[in-house]
Amino acid sequence: MKKRIYMDNAATSFPKPPRVVEAMVRFMTEVGANPGRSTHEQSMEAAHIVDSTREKLARLFNIRDPKRIVFTLNATESLNTVIYGFLNAHDHVIVTQMEHNSVLRPIRHLEKSMGIEVSVIPCDKMGFLDLDFLSKTIRPTTALVCVNHASNVCGVIQDIKSVRGIIDGIPLLLDAAQTAGELNIDVEELGVDFLAFTGHKALLGPQGVGGLYVREGLNLEPLKRGGTGSFSESQDQPDFFPDAFESGTRNNVGIAGLGAAVDFLFETGIDTIRNHCMSLLRVLIDELVSVPGIVLYGPLDPEKQAPILSVTFDRALPDGLDMSFGGCGGRAIPATFETLHPHEVGTILRDEYEISVRVGLHCAPLAHQALGTFPDGTVRFSLGFFNTVQDVEITAAAIKRIAEK
């Protein structure tokens, strides 16, 4: 039976380490209780699993106080929690062209509903943030700077230390949806005030669980209110971490799986995982960079990007004209004569080659405007730890055959 090649890890990683599944099955079959609500053994065991996962994440991100980590459903909920809970009317907010709609949509909603002012920092054709523009955009009313650590479109990794130096003491919200588990993230070293992450991508955990770190001294309003298992005699929401932000029953079975995934990361080593993914990306880029009929986007340097490569299939100029195809950052010429739509390419890869990819705008329209791929988007290949060199070689051969058509 032919093996389907999975290259959609930027959407969600697959497969998961076996221990993740085992931890979730154990929770469902042997624990099953709600942590923090009862004093029986199963509830106490569930509480231990949740607390230990919180502690593992604190160690992973160099967070001093694990209680400053709040469990959420995903990075989207984490980002919304900060945006809706921290900003006030007429605040000035800075975002970048690489932001996901998980930032752009709540920000635009607040722009319309309560008059916050929004500035968008442009990025170059490789996706790198214009740091000079950023420094000129800061105002006395700037309350928050939101930066996508690595683009889910082209993989470009932003220089967060430089951003921190430019914005000085302004709170920084880092969207680490693509980098948590892929890069070593030290919130102290980077100067991160809010860290939003999800468990189901490079952290190799299950879907439906993510987290938010809030630096001590910064407070925000909860996105939801309700039962927490603490101070139940009061009808007011608790005001301390993490209870203030964890109303209702969490995805405890998912948290159990996430804890097992972090154990896998510690034992395997993030550097080992990163080096493996970079080596695969290097092979893919080398195989494709000079292929006529396709354009590659992003830095095209595995050291400067997550293991993501976006491609469009364009026959850019008529036969006989001298130019260089491929390249990075966008179309090398102003017009195209023959184009294969990303959705058509995705269907061919799925049906004829059994390769799973993502096509379209990837919920990041401004990023595609920066790269010159709006409104059709790209074909995105995103690699993971469980991909192999053979996977990449088969995929590169398929891309070449499609480009030849």
PAKESE-631495 format. One record per residue (C-alpha): residue number from 1; x negated, y, z negated; residue in one letter. Coordinates in Angstrom, 3 decimals, padded with zeros to 6 digits, always signed. Layout:
<sites>
SITE  nr       c1       c2       c3 rest
SITE NUM        X        Y        Z    A
...
</sites>
This chain:
<sites>
SITE  nr       c1       c2       c3 rest
SITE   1 +000.000 +000.000 +000.000    M
SITE   2 -001.370 +003.422 +001.009    K
SITE   3 -002.144 +005.725 -001.877    K
SITE   4 -000.444 +009.106 -001.812    R
SITE   5 -002.996 +011.870 -002.368    I
SITE   6 -001.831 +014.452 -004.911    Y
SITE   7 -003.234 +017.947 -004.369    M
SITE   8 -000.688 +020.097 -006.186    D
SITE   9 -002.421 +020.340 -009.563    N
SITE  10 -001.978 +024.115 -009.722    A
SITE  11 +001.764 +023.483 -009.987    A
SITE  12 +001.386 +020.641 -012.480    T
SITE  13 -001.463 +018.197 -013.017    S
SITE  14 -000.996 +014.556 -012.083    F
SITE  15 -001.678 +011.904 -013.180    P
SITE  16 -001.985 +012.449 -016.919    K
SITE  17 -004.529 +010.684 -019.122    P
SITE  18 -002.924 +007.414 -020.348    P
SITE  19 -003.267 +008.516 -023.967    R
SITE  20 -000.854 +011.393 -023.286    V
SITE  21 +001.891 +008.979 -022.315    V
SITE  22 +001.001 +006.691 -025.226    E
SITE  23 +001.231 +009.536 -027.742    A
SITE  24 +004.630 +010.564 -026.435    M
SITE  25 +005.959 +007.002 -026.471    V
SITE  26 +004.697 +006.561 -030.035    R
SITE  27 +006.448 +009.750 -031.121    F
SITE  28 +009.708 +008.628 -029.538    M
SITE  29 +009.574 +005.065 -030.855    T
SITE  30 +007.879 +005.399 -034.243    E
SITE  31 +008.256 +009.019 -035.414    V
SITE  32 +011.212 +010.712 -033.755    G
SITE  33 +012.050 +013.077 -036.605    A
SITE  34 +012.197 +016.871 -036.709    N
SITE  35 +009.164 +018.410 -038.419    P
SITE  36 +009.625 +020.916 -041.218    G
SITE  37 +013.285 +020.103 -041.794    R
SITE  38 +013.085 +017.149 -044.195    S
SITE  39 +010.807 +015.511 -046.741    T
SITE  40 +011.004 +011.927 -045.544    H
SITE  41 +007.951 +010.213 -044.078    E
SITE  42 +008.951 +010.489 -040.438    Q
SITE  43 +009.529 +014.229 -040.721    S
SITE  44 +006.210 +014.660 -042.490    M
SITE  45 +004.442 +012.650 -039.785    E
SITE  46 +006.052 +014.798 -037.113    A
SITE  47 +004.882 +017.932 -038.955    A
SITE  48 +001.358 +016.510 -039.084    H
SITE  49 +001.379 +015.940 -035.313    I
SITE  50 +002.543 +019.499 -034.630    V
SITE  51 +000.047 +021.040 -037.065    D
SITE  52 -002.868 +018.970 -035.771    S
SITE  53 -002.099 +019.957 -032.175    T
SITE  54 -002.028 +023.607 -033.209    R
SITE  55 -005.412 +023.160 -034.886    E
SITE  56 -006.884 +021.454 -031.813    K
SITE  57 -005.762 +024.325 -029.607    L
SITE  58 -007.278 +026.820 -032.038    A
SITE  59 -010.579 +024.985 -031.792    R
SITE  60 -010.320 +024.870 -027.995    L
SITE  61 -009.827 +028.638 -027.674    F
SITE  62 -011.934 +029.683 -030.716    N
SITE  63 -008.935 +031.039 -032.577    I
SITE  64 -009.682 +031.623 -036.240    R
SITE  65 -006.174 +031.110 -037.591    D
SITE  66 -004.194 +028.274 -035.957    P
SITE  67 -000.962 +029.810 -037.237    K
SITE  68 -001.408 +032.635 -034.724    R
SITE  69 -000.595 +030.087 -032.002    I
SITE  70 +003.100 +029.817 -031.216    V
SITE  71 +004.472 +026.849 -029.288    F
SITE  72 +006.634 +027.765 -026.295    T
SITE  73 +008.128 +025.907 -023.350    L
SITE  74 +005.501 +027.155 -020.898    N
SITE  75 +003.350 +030.111 -019.899    A
SITE  76 +006.416 +031.904 -018.526    T
SITE  77 +008.073 +031.939 -021.940    E
SITE  78 +004.804 +033.033 -023.540    S
SITE  79 +004.432 +035.947 -021.122    L
SITE  80 +008.065 +036.970 -021.556    N
SITE  81 +007.679 +036.864 -025.331    T
SITE  82 +004.898 +039.459 -025.165    V
SITE  83 +006.430 +041.644 -022.462    I
SITE  84 +009.865 +041.862 -024.093    Y
SITE  85 +008.632 +041.793 -027.666    G
SITE  86 +005.735 +044.248 -027.535    F
SITE  87 +006.649 +047.027 -025.119    L
SITE  88 +008.752 +050.087 -025.892    N
SITE  89 +010.615 +052.572 -023.731    A
SITE  90 +008.355 +054.735 -021.543    H
SITE  91 +005.207 +052.715 -022.310    D
SITE  92 +002.697 +052.499 -019.476    H
SITE  93 +001.741 +048.961 -018.375    V
SITE  94 -001.057 +047.902 -016.039    I
SITE  95 -000.766 +044.713 -013.984    V
SITE  96 -002.754 +043.370 -011.030    T
SITE  97 -001.907 +042.274 -007.508    Q
SITE  98 -002.744 +038.695 -008.468    M
SITE  99 +000.036 +038.438 -011.050    E
SITE 100 +002.615 +035.677 -010.966    H
SITE 101 +006.332 +036.489 -010.974    N
SITE 102 +006.332 +035.380 -014.623    S
SITE 103 +004.738 +038.768 -015.277    V
SITE 104 +006.100 +040.818 -012.398    L
SITE 105 +009.784 +040.054 -012.869    R
SITE 106 +010.072 +040.889 -016.591    P
SITE 107 +007.875 +043.950 -016.069    I
SITE 108 +010.066 +045.209 -013.220    R
SITE 109 +013.168 +044.473 -015.284    H
SITE 110 +011.870 +046.665 -018.109    L
SITE 111 +010.884 +049.332 -015.596    E
SITE 112 +014.528 +049.533 -014.517    K
SITE 113 +016.197 +048.930 -017.860    S
SITE 114 +014.152 +051.025 -020.294    M
SITE 115 +011.853 +053.195 -018.240    G
SITE 116 +008.441 +051.655 -018.762    I
SITE 117 +005.897 +052.883 -016.221    E
SITE 118 +003.995 +050.314 -014.177    V
SITE 119 +000.686 +050.576 -012.345    S
SITE 120 -000.534 +047.769 -010.076    V
SITE 121 -004.294 +047.408 -009.700    I
SITE 122 -005.223 +046.372 -006.144    P
SITE 123 -007.440 +043.435 -005.333    C
SITE 124 -009.775 +042.988 -002.379    D
SITE 125 -009.387 +040.428 +000.393    K
SITE 126 -010.992 +037.757 -001.764    M
SITE 127 -008.697 +038.505 -004.687    G
SITE 128 -011.134 +040.307 -006.975    F
SITE 129 -009.743 +043.117 -009.103    L
SITE 130 -010.767 +046.698 -008.239    D
SITE 131 -012.374 +047.608 -011.553    L
SITE 132 -013.004 +051.234 -010.544    D
SITE 133 -009.312 +051.643 -009.795    F
SITE 134 -008.514 +050.087 -013.161    L
SITE 135 -010.670 +052.591 -015.031    S
SITE 136 -008.926 +055.500 -013.283    K
SITE 137 -005.450 +054.130 -013.999    T
SITE 138 -005.605 +054.139 -017.795    I
SITE 139 -003.426 +056.758 -019.491    R
SITE 140 -002.901 +057.846 -023.095    P
SITE 141 +000.434 +055.970 -022.938    T
SITE 142 -001.042 +052.703 -021.651    T
SITE 143 +000.275 +050.091 -024.071    A
SITE 144 -000.653 +046.826 -022.353    L
SITE 145 -002.886 +045.446 -019.618    V
SITE 146 -001.824 +042.134 -018.020    C
SITE 147 -004.418 +040.129 -016.089    V
SITE 148 -004.121 +036.781 -014.358    N
SITE 149 -007.280 +034.893 -015.374    H
SITE 150 -007.314 +032.852 -012.161    A
SITE 151 -004.979 +033.237 -009.218    S
SITE 152 -002.626 +030.382 -008.458    N
SITE 153 -002.807 +031.433 -004.794    V
SITE 154 -006.525 +031.623 -004.001    C
SITE 155 -008.123 +030.578 -007.306    G
SITE 156 -010.185 +033.741 -007.822    V
SITE 157 -011.416 +034.111 -011.410    I
SITE 158 -011.371 +037.658 -012.770    Q
SITE 159 -014.178 +039.175 -014.839    D
SITE 160 -012.332 +039.493 -018.140    I
SITE 161 -015.349 +040.800 -020.068    K
SITE 162 -015.610 +043.739 -017.683    S
SITE 163 -011.870 +044.371 -017.950    V
SITE 164 -012.167 +044.381 -021.728    R
SITE 165 -015.009 +046.889 -021.579    G
SITE 166 -013.064 +049.226 -019.312    I
SITE 167 -009.762 +049.219 -021.227    I
SITE 168 -011.469 +049.539 -024.613    D
SITE 169 -008.895 +049.054 -027.386    G
SITE 170 -005.782 +048.699 -025.227    I
SITE 171 -004.110 +045.315 -025.876    P
SITE 172 -004.954 +042.700 -023.233    L
SITE 173 -002.511 +039.969 -022.185    L
SITE 174 -004.342 +037.154 -020.401    L
SITE 175 -002.339 +034.754 -018.249    D
SITE 176 -004.351 +031.539 -018.568    A
SITE 177 -001.840 +029.257 -016.845    A
SITE 178 -004.493 +028.111 -014.353    Q
SITE 179 -007.572 +028.278 -016.578    T
SITE 180 -006.632 +026.760 -019.952    A
SITE 181 -008.373 +023.394 -019.806    G
SITE 182 -010.251 +024.321 -016.628    E
SITE 183 -012.565 +026.997 -018.109    L
SITE 184 -014.036 +027.501 -021.552    N
SITE 185 -011.883 +030.274 -023.034    I
SITE 186 -013.133 +032.030 -026.164    D
SITE 187 -010.609 +034.671 -027.239    V
SITE 188 -013.174 +036.376 -029.472    E
SITE 189 -015.853 +036.571 -026.807    E
SITE 190 -013.431 +037.768 -024.131    L
SITE 191 -011.570 +040.156 -026.411    G
SITE 192 -008.154 +038.674 -025.658    V
SITE 193 -005.230 +040.019 -027.693    D
SITE 194 -002.498 +037.815 -026.215    F
SITE 195 -003.277 +034.466 -024.596    L
SITE 196 -000.462 +032.799 -022.632    A
SITE 197 -001.006 +029.204 -021.549    F
SITE 198 +000.885 +026.117 -020.477    T
SITE 199 +000.217 +022.488 -021.341    G
SITE 200 +001.109 +020.789 -018.065    H
SITE 201 -001.605 +022.090 -015.734    K
SITE 202 -005.351 +021.892 -016.443    A
SITE 203 -004.701 +021.034 -020.093    L
SITE 204 -003.412 +017.705 -018.675    L
SITE 205 -000.426 +017.597 -021.019    G
SITE 206 +003.280 +017.120 -020.282    P
SITE 207 +005.723 +019.619 -018.880    Q
SITE 208 +007.900 +021.614 -021.253    G
SITE 209 +005.265 +022.720 -023.752    V
SITE 210 +002.965 +025.723 -023.765    G
SITE 211 +001.704 +028.309 -026.178    G
SITE 212 +001.007 +031.908 -027.041    L
SITE 213 -001.836 +033.280 -029.147    Y
SITE 214 -001.348 +036.683 -030.791    V
SITE 215 -004.346 +038.415 -032.308    R
SITE 216 -004.016 +039.251 -035.998    E
SITE 217 -002.808 +042.799 -036.540    G
SITE 218 -000.571 +042.762 -033.475    L
SITE 219 +003.105 +042.100 -033.977    N
SITE 220 +006.008 +041.686 -031.617    L
SITE 221 +009.701 +040.964 -031.726    E
SITE 222 +010.763 +037.334 -031.207    P
SITE 223 +012.343 +036.388 -027.911    L
SITE 224 +014.931 +034.299 -029.796    K
SITE 225 +016.101 +033.912 -033.374    R
SITE 226 +017.550 +031.005 -035.326    G
SITE 227 +016.729 +028.134 -037.624    G
SITE 228 +013.085 +027.614 -038.531    T
SITE 229 +013.284 +025.312 -041.536    G
SITE 230 +011.822 +028.081 -043.701    S
SITE 231 +013.611 +030.582 -045.960    F
SITE 232 +016.985 +029.183 -044.926    S
SITE 233 +018.710 +031.199 -047.629    E
SITE 234 +018.040 +034.369 -045.632    S
SITE 235 +020.047 +035.394 -042.580    Q
SITE 236 +017.110 +037.458 -041.350    D
SITE 237 +014.459 +035.987 -039.072    Q
SITE 238 +011.154 +035.147 -040.827    P
SITE 239 +008.470 +037.723 -040.110    D
SITE 240 +005.409 +035.482 -040.351    F
SITE 241 +003.573 +033.290 -037.850    F
SITE 242 +004.369 +030.854 -036.389    P
SITE 243 +007.908 +030.550 -037.797    D
SITE 244 +009.061 +033.928 -036.473    A
SITE 245 +008.692 +032.639 -032.898    F
SITE 246 +009.604 +028.964 -033.215    E
SITE 247 +013.340 +028.932 -033.788    S
SITE 248 +015.203 +025.727 -033.054    G
SITE 249 +013.829 +022.281 -032.388    T
SITE 250 +010.590 +022.433 -030.431    R
SITE 251 +009.535 +019.978 -027.763    N
SITE 252 +007.833 +017.905 -030.436    N
SITE 253 +007.320 +014.875 -028.239    V
SITE 254 +005.649 +017.173 -025.715    G
SITE 255 +003.484 +018.665 -028.449    I
SITE 256 +002.393 +015.121 -029.361    A
SITE 257 +001.404 +014.565 -025.739    G
SITE 258 -000.421 +017.909 -025.603    L
SITE 259 -002.411 +017.024 -028.699    G
SITE 260 -003.535 +013.796 -027.052    A
SITE 261 -004.443 +015.726 -023.891    A
SITE 262 -006.633 +018.129 -025.858    V
SITE 263 -008.350 +015.130 -027.450    D
SITE 264 -009.099 +013.902 -023.926    F
SITE 265 -010.548 +017.305 -023.009    L
SITE 266 -012.798 +017.313 -026.067    F
SITE 267 -014.062 +013.787 -025.442    E
SITE 268 -014.553 +014.255 -021.698    T
SITE 269 -015.846 +017.816 -021.934    G
SITE 270 -014.390 +020.836 -020.161    I
SITE 271 -017.739 +021.426 -018.467    D
SITE 272 -017.663 +017.863 -017.101    T
SITE 273 -014.133 +018.378 -015.794    I
SITE 274 -015.008 +021.781 -014.355    R
SITE 275 -018.140 +020.472 -012.600    N
SITE 276 -016.216 +017.579 -011.078    H
SITE 277 -013.502 +019.879 -009.719    C
SITE 278 -016.058 +022.377 -008.412    M
SITE 279 -017.942 +019.619 -006.592    S
SITE 280 -014.716 +018.510 -004.892    L
SITE 281 -013.856 +022.084 -003.948    L
SITE 282 -017.329 +022.567 -002.489    R
SITE 283 -016.864 +019.517 -000.263    V
SITE 284 -013.461 +020.762 +000.916    L
SITE 285 -014.755 +024.249 +001.707    I
SITE 286 -017.823 +022.920 +003.516    D
SITE 287 -015.644 +020.632 +005.624    E
SITE 288 -013.234 +023.398 +006.638    L
SITE 289 -015.046 +026.730 +006.686    V
SITE 290 -016.066 +026.496 +010.354    S
SITE 291 -013.006 +024.719 +011.735    V
SITE 292 -011.344 +026.680 +014.578    P
SITE 293 -007.653 +027.302 +014.097    G
SITE 294 -007.570 +027.774 +010.330    I
SITE 295 -008.254 +030.631 +007.944    V
SITE 296 -009.431 +030.059 +004.352    L
SITE 297 -008.664 +032.497 +001.526    Y
SITE 298 -010.413 +033.450 -001.694    G
SITE 299 -014.042 +033.710 -002.745    P
SITE 300 -014.931 +030.352 -001.114    L
SITE 301 -017.401 +029.911 -003.944    D
SITE 302 -016.577 +027.181 -006.497    P
SITE 303 -018.454 +029.131 -009.176    E
SITE 304 -016.044 +032.036 -008.817    K
SITE 305 -012.707 +030.278 -008.541    Q
SITE 306 -010.442 +027.616 -009.917    A
SITE 307 -010.235 +024.442 -007.774    P
SITE 308 -007.657 +025.982 -005.446    I
SITE 309 -007.959 +026.580 -001.709    L
SITE 310 -005.276 +028.323 +000.339    S
SITE 311 -005.226 +027.907 +004.109    V
SITE 312 -003.226 +029.156 +007.084    T
SITE 313 -003.146 +027.516 +010.494    F
SITE 314 -003.640 +030.252 +013.064    D
SITE 315 -005.028 +030.140 +016.560    R
SITE 316 -006.263 +033.662 +016.239    A
SITE 317 -007.548 +034.552 +019.724    L
SITE 318 -007.194 +033.133 +023.234    P
SITE 319 -009.790 +030.636 +024.437    D
SITE 320 -012.975 +032.159 +025.762    G
SITE 321 -013.222 +035.108 +023.367    L
SITE 322 -016.228 +035.150 +021.086    D
SITE 323 -015.460 +035.362 +017.389    M
SITE 324 -015.938 +033.441 +014.183    S
SITE 325 -013.011 +031.501 +012.766    F
SITE 326 -012.635 +030.609 +009.117    G
SITE 327 -014.258 +033.056 +006.760    G
SITE 328 -012.716 +034.199 +003.499    C
SITE 329 -010.216 +036.637 +002.200    G
SITE 330 -007.800 +036.921 +005.075    G
SITE 331 -007.378 +036.968 +008.816    R
SITE 332 -010.558 +038.001 +010.547    A
SITE 333 -008.616 +039.675 +013.366    I
SITE 334 -005.463 +041.775 +013.611    P
SITE 335 -003.209 +039.546 +015.716    A
SITE 336 -002.310 +035.892 +016.078    T
SITE 337 -001.046 +034.196 +019.211    F
SITE 338 -000.182 +030.733 +017.919    E
SITE 339 +000.710 +029.987 +014.327    T
SITE 340 +001.804 +026.839 +012.545    L
SITE 341 +004.085 +027.829 +009.673    H
SITE 342 +002.935 +026.672 +006.201    P
SITE 343 +006.198 +024.792 +005.646    H
SITE 344 +005.673 +022.857 +008.866    E
SITE 345 +002.132 +021.965 +007.818    V
SITE 346 +003.368 +020.821 +004.422    G
SITE 347 +005.906 +018.540 +006.066    T
SITE 348 +003.271 +017.044 +008.362    I
SITE 349 +000.900 +016.435 +005.450    L
SITE 350 +003.696 +014.833 +003.446    R
SITE 351 +005.205 +012.642 +006.141    D
SITE 352 +002.268 +011.724 +008.357    E
SITE 353 -000.642 +011.728 +005.911    Y
SITE 354 +001.011 +011.210 +002.490    E
SITE 355 -000.738 +014.242 +001.022    I
SITE 356 +001.168 +016.338 -001.527    S
SITE 357 +000.510 +020.104 -001.413    V
SITE 358 +002.308 +023.382 -002.139    R
SITE 359 +003.376 +025.764 +000.627    V
SITE 360 +004.830 +029.266 +000.677    G
SITE 361 +004.330 +032.238 -001.616    L
SITE 362 +003.674 +030.310 -004.857    H
SITE 363 +005.746 +032.843 -006.857    C
SITE 364 +003.057 +035.504 -006.389    A
SITE 365 +004.182 +037.902 -003.613    P
SITE 366 +001.747 +040.721 -004.403    L
SITE 367 -001.199 +038.322 -004.198    A
SITE 368 -000.173 +037.371 -000.683    H
SITE 369 +000.138 +041.026 +000.238    Q
SITE 370 -003.442 +041.531 -000.966    A
SITE 371 -004.691 +038.528 +001.013    L
SITE 372 -002.689 +039.367 +004.133    G
SITE 373 -000.542 +036.207 +004.026    T
SITE 374 +002.827 +037.789 +003.241    F
SITE 375 +005.618 +036.850 +003.939    P
SITE 376 +004.932 +033.301 +005.147    D
SITE 377 +002.396 +032.397 +002.480    G
SITE 378 -000.188 +029.653 +002.682    T
SITE 379 -000.775 +025.934 +002.438    V
SITE 380 -002.345 +025.441 -000.987    R
SITE 381 -004.635 +022.561 -001.898    F
SITE 382 -005.267 +022.384 -005.652    S
SITE 383 -007.648 +019.776 -006.998    L
SITE 384 -007.664 +018.019 -010.348    G
SITE 385 -009.917 +015.860 -012.482    F
SITE 386 -008.402 +012.656 -011.136    F
SITE 387 -008.992 +013.530 -007.481    N
SITE 388 -011.920 +011.851 -005.736    T
SITE 389 -014.356 +012.706 -002.963    V
SITE 390 -012.486 +010.222 -000.800    Q
SITE 391 -009.252 +012.165 -001.408    D
SITE 392 -010.968 +015.336 -000.230    V
SITE 393 -012.498 +013.739 +002.836    E
SITE 394 -009.165 +012.227 +003.908    I
SITE 395 -007.462 +015.589 +003.359    T
SITE 396 -010.124 +017.497 +005.312    A
SITE 397 -009.780 +015.070 +008.214    A
SITE 398 -006.008 +015.559 +008.207    A
SITE 399 -006.365 +019.347 +008.207    I
SITE 400 -008.761 +019.179 +011.135    K
SITE 401 -006.391 +016.997 +013.140    R
SITE 402 -003.502 +019.395 +012.476    I
SITE 403 -005.675 +022.388 +013.433    A
SITE 404 -006.652 +020.700 +016.704    E
SITE 405 -003.004 +020.644 +017.758    K
</sites>
